[in-house]
Amino acid sequence: MYEERQEEQQTEQRTERRKKRLRVRLIPIWLRLIIVIVLMVMSTALGAMIGYGVLGDGKPLDALKPSTWQHIIDIVKKDTKSK
């Protein structure tokens, strides 16, 4: 009888612990997704600036200009047409 009572108390304690574990998120999931997307865009832009400025010997801010990307697209299209 003592063992049954002890098991019953243990199960009650487990259910109480489960109730206490209710977790409130500090940062909601939707906000986490937005933060991850923003960080990915920023790291891509930073990588393009470093690659264009350091490896390409250009001005880093020129990597963000649409005219630079249009020039790159024109070079790629030109090479694919000749083949």
C-alpha positions in Angstrom: 0.0 0.0 0.0 2.9 2.3 0.8 4.4 1.6 -2.6 1.1 2.4 -4.4 0.9 5.7 -2.6 4.5 6.6 -3.5 3.9 5.8 -7.2 0.8 7.9 -7.1 2.7 10.9 -5.6 5.4 10.5 -8.3 2.8 10.6 -11.1 1.2 13.7 -9.5 4.6 15.4 -9.3 5.3 14.6 -13.0 2.0 16.2 -14.1 2.7 19.2 -11.9 6.2 19.6 -13.6 4.6 19.3 -17.0 2.2 22.1 -16.1 5.0 24.3 -14.9 7.0 23.8 -18.1 4.7 25.9 -20.1 7.1 28.0 -22.1 6.5 31.5 -23.1 8.7 32.6 -26.0 10.5 35.9 -25.7 10.8 36.2 -29.4 7.8 34.8 -31.4 8.6 32.4 -34.3 7.4 34.8 -37.0 9.8 37.5 -35.7 12.6 34.9 -35.7 11.9 34.2 -39.3 12.0 37.9 -40.2 15.2 38.4 -38.3 16.9 35.4 -40.1 15.8 36.7 -43.5 17.1 40.2 -42.7 20.4 38.8 -41.5 20.7 36.7 -44.7 20.1 39.8 -46.9 22.6 41.8 -44.9 25.3 39.1 -45.1 24.7 38.7 -48.8 25.1 42.5 -49.4 28.1 42.6 -47.2 29.7 39.7 -49.0 29.1 41.3 -52.3 30.7 44.5 -51.1 33.7 42.8 -49.7 34.1 40.7 -52.8 33.7 43.6 -55.2 35.8 46.0 -53.1 38.6 43.8 -52.0 38.9 41.1 -54.6 37.7 43.2 -57.5 39.6 46.4 -56.6 36.5 48.5 -57.0 34.6 50.7 -54.6 32.6 48.5 -52.2 29.4 50.6 -52.5 29.5 50.1 -56.3 28.5 46.5 -55.6 25.0 47.7 -54.6 24.4 49.7 -57.7 21.9 48.3 -60.3 24.2 49.4 -63.1 27.0 47.1 -61.8 24.7 44.1 -61.8 23.3 45.0 -65.2 26.9 45.0 -66.5 27.6 41.6 -65.0 24.3 40.2 -66.5 25.4 41.6 -69.9 28.8 39.9 -69.7 27.1 36.6 -68.8 24.6 36.8 -71.6 27.2 37.8 -74.1 29.2 34.7 -73.2 26.2 32.3 -73.5 25.2 33.7 -77.0 28.6 33.0 -78.5 28.4 29.3 -77.6 
